[in-house]
Amino acid sequence: MQEPLVESVHPPAPEEYLRAYRTMLLARISEEKYASLYRAGKIFGGVFIGRGQEALSVSIGQSLRRGTDIFAPLIRDQAGRLAFGESVLDATRTYLGSRLGPMRGRDGNVHRGYPREGHLAMISHLGAMISVVSGALFARRMRGLSGFVGAVCIGDGGTSTGAFHEAVNQAAVEKLPLVVVVANNQYAYSTPTSRQFACDDLLDRARGYGMRGHALDATNLAACLQTVGHAIDLARTGGGPQMIVATLLRLCGHGEHDDGNYIDPKQHTEVGGDCLPLAERLILENKWADAAEIEAWRKTAVREVDEAVATAQREALPDPDAEQWQAITTARLIDGFTE
């Protein structure tokens, strides 16, 4: 069942790789801005960034089909959200509590999504979203639809929860077109993997449930696009649920409130480096773009983020005395908003 990187799968085309890199760059710059705003007291709640996880995340969002597939991202999946169609402005509006954001300022800043478009708002990062995606997939099957896939992200710590075990067991029994992407970033908050599970490899769990497993070096953008795309294709064409265990290192604390001083410095060399400069190096080595082009992309991303922040900061917050606090799906009938 276990599959390392599949050599027979064609590597990503340069244009696919460059599109992914530019999304990773935009995600990194936007999250650095959110972290800065948090430290300045402009963002309430938590800020959890995906530094070091962008290659894995973008490969999920870019490999899925908008309007057909279902995507349940995690707190560190800004790159995947952008690749799946979220705008920087909507992300910024949610962080700053604007009433014009996708959640209308009614929920925490990481619980954002567009359910009607297959982009689910996160309930919890601890395994709960697998059963939600499985339920949505099963509902589509019952309606006679086909050709769809659901991808759900989870961390290594989440694989130790009961919700994870129940959900992947159901998905395997029902042979749902589900792809479970496990970001093994070596820590569940501050708990190292050595204190989380006793199996040699998390892919052993895929084998135990009868799911096909794929190992992945998530610091390598080409490998991420290749392996994630392959797993999604297998699920879409009747191969049943797939599990990807992606190895990487969280290059920051659990959130901006956490300095991450528990991370073993040795892991920065043992696990791998930062996926963003590694991707940039490959672009330059293959002459797909030069340094001037990359710098222009960076400046464009900075400008887009700055404009989004300026726009969101001018917008009103929800008025607690005037707001209709029912679910958004019913509120649209009253307040004139559309999803």
Phi, psi and omega in degrees: 000325184287133179231116168286188180309128187275115185292332184283347179280134183293139177294159182296146176289154180306318181294326177292318180295316181294321178298317179295318181298317181294325176291319176301317180297316178297319178297315181297315182292318180295320181289327174296323177293317180297321179296320179295317178295324178297314180294334178274001179079018181268344180241128178258148187094200183259157171233119183237112187257160186254033181301121182096352183245003187295325182296316178296313184297312183296327181294331178288305181299325182283335182274343179275162180254117177294138181090346180240315188264172179241137181229126177240091182280171179250185181295338182254022186252040178301319181296318179292322177299314180297318181294332181271358172122354178292141177270154175299324180296316179295320177297316181293319177301321181292315179299324183265001173079019181297142177289347180268000178286171183299332179257005177061022181074017186263355186221172178298159190286352176257354183262062183239150179181185181221078187305324181294340180258008180085005178258101188276141175283134184293131172272309181202151178272003187259040172100345187294332186286342179296314180292329178295313179294319178300319178297320178294321178294317180296322179297319178294322177298317180296335178275000178084014180277162179208171177078016182249160179222150171240132178241132180231137181259146180208156176264171180299323180295325181295339180287352179263005181266157179296324180300322178299310185296317180296318186288316181290329176296315179297316181299321180291318180297318182275355181053049181285151178280066186249139173240116178261117182255112181262114175273098180275086184264018170082349181217137167261097195058257180248005181271119181289159182300332180297339179256005183257320184210153184258348180291156182293326186211138178297340176294340175301330180289323177300315180298321181295331180265358181080024177258151175281134182248150181225124175271147186209133169275103188278005172273353184254108183298318180298318179295322180296311180299320182291308186286315179296316178299320179295316180296320178295319177297319179297315179296321183292329185259023173096011181280000180079184183293147181237147175234127176252127173250109187256122182267128178200180177233130175292119187267032180197180175287178179301321175211180182291349175276357190235126183275355176066029184289352179275350181288127181291120181303332180298332184291341179294334177258330183283322184271321181143174185260202181275123186294333184290305177295331176295320177293320179297321180298318180294323178299315181291319180297325180270000180058035175283338175198159178253177185299325180294320178295318180296320178295324177295320177298321181296315181295322178296319179295316179300317180296319179297317180293315180299319179294321179295318179295315180299319179295310183295326181291339178274348187271154184285151171274162176296140178270114185296338181275335185251347186290140170273109192268027174274174182302147183301324182295335176262331181297332181300334179287344185251311190263004172083000178286152172239149179270000000 
